[in-house]
């Protein structure tokens, strides 16, 4: 389960770095369905199912938000840097 959580975190960060919010929504729904199917296959109760859903969604969305922040930081840094060598010489 720890490896799955780590993979989900990396996947969420990649989604945040690469895509916008509209791409996140289908993956949230797929993750919800996967969690429900996993819980039924294991024969877990409703409380364990709810915890699995909440924790997995929190990991995905939290790392997605972290990826968005990293992407925003890179875009901010690129705006501050000069675009070419000739602009550096003029400064």
N, C-alpha and C positions, 0 to 999 in steps of 0.2 A: 504494500500500500504506500510505503514511503517513496518508492521509485515512481509510482503512478502520480503521486502528488508533485514530485520534482519535475516529471515530464509535463504535467499540466501547467506548472509554473513557467517553464521554459516556453511552452506553446503559447501561453497567455502573453508573455513578454514579446515574443515574435509577432503575434497579432497586433499588439500595441505599437511596435516599431514600424510595421509595414502597412497596416490597414486602418481604416476609419471605423466609426461606430456601427455602421450598417453591416459590416462583415462579422462583428462580434455577435450579433443577435442570433443568427442561425447556429453558431457554435454553442451558444448558451442553451438553446433548445435541444440540440443533439446531446450535450452533456447531461441535461436533465433526463432525457430518455435513457441514456446509457446508465445513469445512476439507478434509475427505477428498475431497469432490466437486471442490473447487477444485484440489486437488493432482493428481487424476487428469485433470482437463480440461487442465491445463498440462503434463502429462507429467513431473511431478517424481518424484524418487526417494524411497525410504523415509525417508532422513535429512532431506531438506527437508520432507517431509510431517510428520514428527515435530516438527520445529522450528516449523512453522507452527501446528500444534495446540497445542503447549506455550506459545508466545508469545501466541497469541490467547486461550487460556484464562486465562493469567496476567493479561493486561490486563483481561479481563472481571471476573474474581474480585477482583483488586486494587482496581479502581475500585468494585466492589460493596461491598467492605469499607470503602472510604473514604466512600461514601454512607451506610453504616450508622453510621459514627462521626460524620458530620455530623448525621444525624438524631438520634442519641443526645445530641449536644451541644445541639441545639435543644430537645429535651424536657427536659434538665436545666436549661437557662436558663428555660424556661417555668415550671418548678416553683418556681424562686426568685423570680420576679416576682409581685407582688400581682395578684390577679385583677380587681379593679375599683378605681375611683377612691375609693370609700368606705374600702376597706382601706388605701389609701395615706395617707388623712387620719388614720386611727386610729394609724398607726405614728408 
